[in-house]
Amino acid sequence: MRTEILKYERIRSLRIDRGLTQETVAQMLHVRQNTYSQYEIGVLNYPLDVVIRLAEYYGVSVDYLVGLTDEPTPYPRGRRAK
C-alpha cells in the first residue's frame, strides 16, 4: 500500500522545503534527532501525538501527512463540544 511510503516522504519533504534540519524538528517534537530520523525513513512509526504536532507545525492536515489526501490544506476547525 502506497500510504505507508507517502507518510515518510511527506515529513521529509516538508522539512526540506522549509530549510529545516532534522535536529530542529526533533527539538520541536521533544525527541532525539536519531528518533526523528527513524520516523523519516520509516524505521519507526510515529505516534499520533507526533503526527498532530507535525501537522500543526507545518500547517497541513493529518490526512496529508499520512497520505490519505494530496491536499495539504487542513480542514477548518470547528468548536469543540463542552
C-alpha positions as CSV (number, residue, x, y, z in Angstrom):
1,M,0.0,0.0,0.0
2,R,1.5,3.3,-1.1
3,T,0.2,5.2,2.0
4,E,3.0,3.8,4.2
5,I,5.6,5.2,1.9
6,L,4.0,8.6,1.4
7,K,3.8,9.5,5.1
8,Y,7.6,9.2,5.4
9,E,8.3,11.0,2.2
10,R,6.0,13.8,3.2
11,I,7.5,14.6,6.5
12,R,11.0,14.7,4.9
13,S,9.8,16.9,2.0
14,L,8.0,19.3,4.3
15,R,11.2,19.7,6.4
16,I,13.5,20.1,3.4
17,D,11.1,22.6,1.7
18,R,11.3,24.8,4.8
19,G,15.1,24.5,5.1
20,L,14.9,22.8,8.5
21,T,17.3,20.3,9.9
22,Q,16.2,17.0,11.5
23,E,17.6,18.3,14.8
24,T,15.4,21.4,14.6
25,V,12.2,19.3,14.0
26,A,13.3,16.7,16.6
27,Q,13.7,19.5,19.2
28,M,10.2,20.8,18.5
29,L,8.8,17.3,18.9
30,H,10.9,16.7,22.1
31,V,12.6,13.6,20.7
32,R,16.2,12.8,19.8
33,Q,17.4,13.5,16.3
34,N,18.1,9.8,15.8
35,T,14.4,9.1,16.7
36,Y,13.2,11.7,14.2
37,S,15.5,10.3,11.5
38,Q,13.9,6.9,12.0
39,Y,10.5,8.4,11.6
40,E,11.6,10.0,8.3
41,I,13.0,6.8,6.8
42,G,10.1,4.6,8.1
43,V,12.1,2.5,10.6
44,L,9.8,3.8,13.4
45,N,6.1,4.5,13.1
46,Y,5.5,7.9,14.7
47,P,2.8,8.1,17.4
48,L,-0.5,10.0,16.9
49,D,0.7,12.9,19.1
50,V,3.7,13.4,16.9
51,V,1.5,13.3,13.7
52,I,-0.7,16.0,15.3
53,R,2.3,18.2,16.3
54,L,3.8,17.9,12.8
55,A,0.5,18.8,11.2
56,E,0.2,21.9,13.4
57,Y,3.8,22.8,12.9
58,Y,3.7,22.6,9.1
59,G,0.1,23.9,8.8
60,V,-1.1,20.8,7.0
61,S,-3.8,18.2,7.6
62,V,-3.1,14.9,9.4
63,D,-4.7,13.2,6.3
64,Y,-2.0,14.8,4.1
65,L,0.8,13.6,6.4
66,V,-0.4,10.0,6.3
67,G,-1.1,10.0,2.6
68,L,-4.9,9.9,2.6
69,T,-5.1,13.1,0.5
70,D,-2.8,15.1,-1.7
71,E,-4.4,18.3,-0.5
72,P,-2.2,19.7,2.3
73,T,-4.6,22.4,3.5
74,P,-6.1,21.4,6.9
75,Y,-9.8,21.3,7.4
76,P,-11.4,24.3,9.2
77,R,-11.6,23.7,12.9
78,G,-15.0,23.7,14.5
79,R,-16.0,24.5,18.0
80,R,-15.2,21.7,20.5
81,A,-18.1,20.4,22.5
82,K,-18.1,21.4,26.1
